[in-house]
Each structure stands twice: as structure tokens, then as C-alpha cells.
Amino acid sequence: MGICVRTLREQFFLQSIPMIITVMKNEFQVTGMSCGGCELLVREALEELDGVSAAQASHQSGVVSVEYDPQRVSVADLKTAIEAEGFKVTA
């Protein structure tokens, strides 16, 4: 069984192309967070998602900020992760 030269050339070519990674930042208004523990729950739930690079939550302002790759995770996935922890995304 031989190695296909064309396949090797294609693999080298694809490896030499720089990957373009888009990082989006989104902010959500979230109700129901009342302490630092709530912030931690939200942050950890978001950071577990494939494609999320950073997450911050503030119970004082009710804002959750997320940096993510939209090719790997959707806004709906982000909202679902927050709401699965018992909080409500209002905007």
C-alpha cells in the first residue's frame, strides 16, 4: 500500500495556510445573580463551552461578557448555558 503524493501535498498546503479565527464579544443582561458564587457559576458554565475563550460576570451590574468563536459556539448556546444555571438572560 503506497502513500498518495497528492494527499501529502494537500495536507502540507492546508497546514501552511494561516487559520483565521474570529473572536466575538457579546454582553448579556442577566437577572438573578446575587453574589460572587452566582458569578462563578455563570463564568464556569460558559467557559466549559467549546469556543468560549473568556467569560466575566458581575452580579452588581447584572452584565455577563463573553468572548467566543462564533464558528464553534452560537449566541443561543451561550444563553442556554447561562439559563441552565438558573438565571434569566433579558437582553
C-alpha positions in Angstrom: 0.0 0.0 0.0 1.6 3.3 -1.1 1.2 6.9 0.0 -0.7 9.2 -2.3 1.6 12.1 -3.1 -1.4 14.3 -3.9 -2.8 13.8 -0.4 0.6 14.7 1.1 0.7 17.9 -0.9 -2.8 18.8 0.1 -2.1 18.2 3.7 1.1 20.4 3.6 -0.8 23.1 1.8 -3.6 23.1 4.3 -1.2 23.2 7.2 0.7 26.2 5.7 -2.5 28.3 5.4 -2.9 30.5 8.5 -6.2 29.9 10.2 -8.4 32.9 10.6 -10.1 32.8 14.0 -12.8 35.2 14.6 -13.4 36.2 18.2 -16.6 38.0 19.0 -17.5 39.7 22.3 -21.1 39.8 23.5 -22.7 41.2 26.6 -25.9 39.9 28.1 -28.1 41.4 30.8 -28.7 38.7 33.3 -31.1 38.7 36.2 -31.0 36.5 39.3 -27.3 36.8 40.2 -26.9 37.9 43.8 -23.3 37.1 44.8 -19.9 36.1 43.8 -20.9 32.4 43.8 -23.5 33.2 41.1 -20.8 34.9 39.0 -18.6 31.9 39.3 -21.4 29.5 38.3 -22.1 31.6 35.2 -18.5 32.0 34.3 -17.7 28.3 34.6 -20.7 27.2 32.7 -19.7 29.5 29.8 -16.0 28.6 29.9 -16.9 24.9 29.6 -18.4 25.5 26.1 -16.1 24.7 23.2 -15.3 28.0 21.5 -15.5 30.3 24.6 -12.2 31.9 25.3 -13.2 34.2 28.2 -16.2 35.0 30.4 -16.9 37.6 33.1 -20.0 38.1 35.2 -21.0 40.9 37.6 -23.9 40.4 39.9 -23.8 44.1 40.8 -24.4 45.3 37.2 -26.1 42.2 36.0 -23.8 42.0 33.0 -22.2 38.9 31.6 -19.4 39.4 29.0 -18.3 36.5 26.8 -15.5 36.3 24.2 -16.1 33.4 21.8 -15.6 31.9 18.4 -18.9 32.1 16.5 -17.9 29.3 14.2 -17.8 26.9 17.2 -20.5 28.2 19.6 -23.7 30.2 18.9 -25.3 33.0 20.9 -28.2 30.6 21.6 -25.7 28.2 23.1 -24.3 31.0 25.4 -27.8 31.9 26.5 -28.7 28.3 27.2 -25.6 27.8 29.3 -26.5 30.8 31.5 -30.1 29.9 31.8 -29.2 26.2 32.7 -27.6 27.6 35.8 -31.0 29.2 36.8 -30.5 32.7 35.6 -32.5 34.7 33.1 -31.0 36.4 30.1 -33.0 39.5 29.5 -31.1 41.2 26.6 
